[in-house]
Amino acid sequence: MKIRRFFGKDMREALNQVKHELGADAVIMSNRKVADGIELVAAYDKEPAAKLDMQAGKAQQGKPGHPGEKPLPTLSEIIGDDGPDSLRELLEKQAGKQHAGRQQAQSIAKAMQTSAPAAPAQPAQQQTQSAAKPAMGGFDDEFDTPSQQSGSAASQGNLEDIRAELASLRNVLQFQLSDMQQQHQSRMKPQQRFLNQQMIDMGISAPLARQLVSYAPAQANERESWLYLLKLLSNRLMTNDDDILSQKGVVALVGPTGTGKTTTIAKLAAKYAQKYGADQVALITIDTYRIAAYEQLATYGKIIGCPVRKAQSGEQLADLLFQFRSKRLVLVDTAGFSQRDSRLISQLATFQQAGGQTIKNYLVVQGNTQQATLKHIIGAYSSIDMQGCIITKLDECYSLGEVISSVIEAQLPVSYVADGQQVPEDIHVANAKSIISLAAKLYKKYGLNHTNGNTAVNSAQAV
């Protein structure tokens, strides 16, 4: 007789190892729990005589032996039930129980079919199948519901992955189709493709560039077409001429911080004083946030010779406007906020409270502002009525296409342009042709490949 030890996570796994290694006739000597599971000690003897002795020993297990002998534990004692003593018989017993359960479920289904009223249009065989399906379904759910639920969750996760993959493939295909369309257009109309890219490089937005290029003459050469596009662009750019300095009323300059509103007001006041006299113009500031804002404007007013006042509320602004009702022009300097600042709303509400006077609002923007920022600025001030805009700091620009494209798309007229800090020399009445010509010169000087000074980037350094 030979003895071997077997280890398993549980009793079932250990018994399966015994059956696989030693066969169904092996005898379990002992069992005990260990740290990792169950330890079984099994014995076997391949000789025929030993098998007979083992069978005889199994027959005497229930009888008391000799005083010094200890009977070997049976498989029933190890498992803890009255099952068979061999692994083969144990497995056969489990299979028999499962078969009996299926027969019981079928008998229940037949009983339900017998007790239920028969449908007139349904065959007997179909009735048996339909009645048996719920019973079997409930029997199977008792054992298979967890696996089915996990399978359903896994299939749901796989479905989400497939949807994400399809969405990604759709985006890639759309990009490839767009690229193929652009390549086809480049082959069919290379000059239009070239002009469109030139307009985009100058700073014009892609939708406006495509719209302008579509009107380019087909028979003209590249230079003629380019000049034609610049003329179209100047025709699309609206201007207000010299509307502030040639009319009477109250004018307020609004816009984000740092655009040069105070300096622009000083330039306009000085121009107006030269034309009509210093006693015909007055300055009001409602900028109570910036340090020394009033002092700066008061210094300009002292040089020009016009009165300067400060208003901290809508009522004070209304009172000052009533005091200056005899003036031909009253210029109001507002606080400069970010287009995302909540104080902008209270600033606009201040204008609404100053009743009795029609205030003309002009938006002041920098010429070197990014196109996306310009769109947000114009959108933030769209709640008030704008008479036009003033473009400042042209002397600091390397490109004008962004601001030109933004005001054209917003249909906002341009009244004045400023190109320096000198008062009052560095402010001019807006002229569309001059602005477009300056934009073309800046693009020719800084935007072309042979003039922009860009160097090729080392791909290894970039990585």
Disulfide bonds with the S-S distance in Angstrom:
none
